Amino acid sequence: MAKELTSRAENYSQWYNDLVIKADLAENSAVRGCMVIKPYGYAIWERMRDELDRMFKETGHVNAYFPLFIPKSFLSKEADHVEGFAKECAVVTHYRLKQNPDGPGVVVDPEAKLEEELIVRPTSETIIWSTYKNWIHSYRDLPILCNQWANVVRWEMRTRLFLRTAEFLWQEGHTAHATEAEAVEETVKMLHVYGDFAEKFLAIPVIRGVKSANERFAGALETYCIEALMQDGKALQAGTSHFLGQNFAKAFDVTFMNKENKQELVWATSWGVSTRLMGALIMTHSDDNGLVLPPTLAPIQVVIVPIYKTEEQLNAIREKVDALSAELKAAGIRVKFDDDDTKKPGWKFAEYELKGVPVRLAMGARDLENNTVEVARRDTLTKETVSFDGLVGYIQNLLTEVQNNIFQKAVDYRASVTREVNSYEEFKVEIEKGGFLLCHWDGTPETEELIKQETKATIRCIPLEGDKTPGVCVVTGKPSKQRVVFARAY
């Protein structure tokens, strides 16, 4: 099956599309711009969702659900917000169909026009803050720490599975606070939750930073982000956390009585990640043979494939494997015994390699005699024969080793294509090679826009950590507070 994949070197974009389809992650749907997430792809998303949900709840957040439809007037209340999303909105204008009087099928009933059009949720700040107005009266009602798992619609004309679709799945946190300091603290806290999740669970190294004004979320005072680097040298924004100030509280008149019995506006944050993380996962780790999944994330961590000629041999292998599977499951390891007799072992090896299963065990008649098993690693594509004695502990250690190796490989790649650049001439040459460019910028939107127009590179973030040494802008020569991260991006 891997032979059917276009190689990354030949055509990276086609390789990605091939892999998403052939690994059974997703496919295009009958609705233009939308996707069907297939069971294997959804199982990976569920692992992401469940881990993030656990992390959110550990930091005091609770889940809620808000309407899919938003009155058009709500989006008009916050000027920057509506300007940022107006061109991506799907609009509901009627509420009923009727039989076509001129032929077969149905038509929109012109008598069923809505008094006010409804926007299909592109993001939920407006509907949530109109609700929070009813929930918040006193400082005793704060903070509100809500998260929502939902779908959203942003009308995209040029789509790619997981990376950019008209409808996608995500989570969006929306919190309300009594003070600016609390809201900023929440924004930064969630940035680090995302960063830890990406690095420890997805094995994707990220840069934590702040967006420039040009790249800021519509309606936010500050946007924090985690930026990842894909194998083709392009950046991908993997998560964002926004300090919204009091903009939405002003728009929806959300006030509270403070401890001094004075009315104050509430402070807000929002933060989210989406199924775009599936694209990040694929493009950070996978190879020309298929997916490479971190063990923490893989729906199947260990697959066991029997090799046999007779039913008697299969039964003997099954007896041995059943005991092993029980021990692995007891140790918290997700294991599958594939004894499907309609497919040959070679086909299964290729299939599980394509699907990124971290560890594959193969057992035949000779292994039974020798009390051994063949162990194959997906990350290095290496194999070794191991004794059955102490196998569970061996596999536990191996899964940890695979996780660490996948992460370190991504770290090393990022380091190899991250360079300091000190002139605009050098910048124009280096940006063609891909990767992260660290350079000084004078802080003006005009300079940032000039660079974008001339090189297609954007400021991915202003890093929270790293070189803070002042310098001069590579374009204008004006003073610069620190180096920022430029790259071309998805």
Buried (B, 14 or more C-beta within 10 A) or exposed (E): BBEEBBEBEEEBEEBBBBBBBBBBBBEBBEEEBBBEBBEBBBBBBEBBBEBBBEBBEEBEBEEEEBEBEBBBEBBEBBEEBBEBBEEBBBEBEEEEEEEEEEEEEEEEEEEEEBEEBBBBBBBBBBBBBBBBBEEBEEBEBBBBBBBBBBBBBBBBEEBBBBBBBBBBBBBBBBBBBBBEEBBBBBBBBBBBBBBBBBBBBBBBBBBBBBBBEEBBBBBBBBBBBBBBBBBBBBBBBBBBBBBBBBBBBBBBEBBBBBEEEEEBBBBBBBBBBBBBBBBBBBBBBBBBBBBBBBBBBBBBBBBBBBBBEEEEBBEBBBEBBEEBBEBBEEEEBBBBBBEEEEEEBEEBBBBBBBBBBBBBBBBBBEBBEEEBBBBBBBBEEEEEEBEBEEBBEBBBEBBEBBBBBBBEBBBEBBEEBBEEBBEBEBBBEBBEEBBBBBBBBBBBEEBBEBBBEEBEBBBBBBBBEBEEEEBBBBBBEEEBBBBBBBBBBB
